[in-house]
Amino acid sequence: MTIISLMQKVDIAEKIKDAPDRGYQIGVVIGSFIPFLVLGGIALWMYTRAKKRAKNGN
């Protein structure tokens, strides 16, 4: 089930065109950026953790 959901392509332009109101459009845009923000946060956390480890000599 999760593999199928990861492989689905979402056409954001079509969703915005068919949006019932402006609030929905904003939600679609924000929702499309959330995965990238989460991945960026994880990458930053891993970087700072590795930097601290290198500083301590471990």
C-alpha positions as CSV (number, residue, x, y, z in Angstrom):
1,M,0.0,0.0,0.0
2,T,2.7,2.5,0.9
3,I,4.7,1.7,-2.2
4,I,1.8,2.5,-4.4
5,S,1.2,5.8,-2.6
6,L,4.8,6.7,-3.1
7,M,4.7,6.0,-6.8
8,Q,1.6,8.1,-7.5
9,K,2.2,11.3,-9.3
10,V,0.3,14.3,-8.1
11,D,-0.4,17.1,-10.6
12,I,-0.4,20.2,-8.5
13,A,-1.3,22.5,-11.3
14,E,-4.5,20.5,-12.0
15,K,-5.4,20.5,-8.3
16,I,-5.1,24.2,-8.1
17,K,-7.1,24.7,-11.3
18,D,-9.9,22.6,-9.9
19,A,-9.7,24.2,-6.4
20,P,-13.0,25.3,-4.9
21,D,-11.5,28.4,-3.2
22,R,-8.2,30.1,-2.4
23,G,-7.8,28.4,0.9
24,Y,-7.6,25.1,-0.8
25,Q,-5.0,26.4,-3.2
26,I,-2.8,27.5,-0.3
27,G,-3.2,24.1,1.4
28,V,-2.1,22.3,-1.7
29,V,1.0,24.4,-2.1
30,I,1.9,24.1,1.6
31,G,1.2,20.3,1.5
32,S,3.5,19.9,-1.5
33,F,6.4,21.5,0.4
34,I,6.0,19.7,3.7
35,P,7.9,16.5,2.6
36,F,10.9,18.6,1.5
37,L,10.9,20.5,4.7
38,V,10.8,17.3,6.7
39,L,13.7,15.8,4.7
40,G,15.7,19.0,5.1
41,G,15.2,19.0,8.8
42,I,16.3,15.4,9.1
43,A,19.4,16.2,6.9
44,L,20.2,19.2,9.1
45,W,19.8,17.1,12.3
46,M,22.1,14.4,10.8
47,Y,24.7,17.0,9.8
48,T,24.9,18.6,13.2
49,R,25.0,15.3,15.0
50,A,27.9,14.2,12.7
51,K,29.7,17.5,13.3
52,K,29.4,17.2,17.1
53,R,30.7,13.6,16.8
54,A,33.7,14.7,14.7
55,K,34.4,17.6,17.2
56,N,34.5,15.2,20.1
57,G,36.8,12.8,18.3
58,N,34.5,9.8,18.3
